[in-house]
Amino acid sequence: MNVRLALVGLIGFFWGGFATPFSIRLSHAFNIIDKPEGRKIHAAPTPRGAGIVLWSGYLLWSLYSVDKAGASALFIRCAALSATMVFLCGYMDDMRGLNPFIRLALHAASAFIVVAPLRMPLIPAVLSIGWIAGTTSAYNLIDGVNGLCSSIFIASSLTLYALFGDAFGIVGAAMTLGVLCWNFPSARTFLGDGGSTLLGFLFSSYFISLASFVIVKIWPHEIILLFLLLGGVPVLDTLFAFTRRTLAGKSPFYPDRGHLHHILLDKTGSPFWTVTCLLTLHGALLAAGAAALMKLRTAGVF
């Protein structure tokens, strides 16, 4: 990591840390408050608009990096547009609630915008769009314990940097760490749907952009396995939840307390250990995904 990247990462961290109090005030002003009820574990009304810090920070990063991106400039422009769509969809959901099918359609449209310029063959492109849209929603579904969604994104973002050397891996992780200071171990604010879906979208879309030259050269079953490993806990938990609900004769979008973080929280009684266990599992899945990529490299695929 060079000095300039370290400095930009430090700026991202301070942006996340110092801008979050303003998002808390904004949440109070527009009544974007998460009230305790049903399957929720917090005991007091809590602002849920911290995602606006991540969104605005990402737009600033896009403006800074696009002129230096060369061939990647088109992707950054498309990602900034799509990230805005995803965030605003989630932020509106935080305020008044949206139909889950409308959210899924907007997530799929956002995924299409970032995948289309990559000019991938049909099957890899369809799988990539589906994975981005699914991961976007998956990060929202696992955002049920303080610090879990942010910690998982930080680990995934750092994996992007380790695998591909992309600067966003450091900047995204640093900015999210700044926000995490206000959410863990006790939460003074939540990411909200706007923030959690944004993190899922940013990780998955950047991964597709950086790994597209590999994805187009491997078989569909290998693509799916890679997506399952790099999607980690959010994707596996979402698949498990949808399967469980469907077998029970319920809508896959029906909310319940059957997610992995709910099960661990009930068993341990500790949000800290819940996050620690799931982050460890997520790290193992990321490591397996990275190993699979290295095996493909050794085999001469790329």
Secondary structure, 3 states (H helix, E strand, C coil): CCHHHHHHHHHHHHHHHHHHHHHHHHHHHCCCEECCCCCCCCCCCEECCCHHHHHHHHHHHHHHHHHHCHHHHHHHHHHHHHHHHHHHHHHHHHHCCCCHHHHHHHHHHHHHHHHHHHCCCHHHHHHHHHHHHHHHHHHHHCCCCCCHHHHHHHHHHHHHHHHHCCHHHHHHHHHHHHHHCCCCCCCCCCCHHHHHHHHHHHHHHHHHHHHHHHHCCCCHHHHHHHHHHHHHHHHHHHHHHHHHHHHCCCCCCCCCCCCHHHHHHHHHCCHHHHHHHHHHHHHHHHHHHHHHHHHHHHCCCC
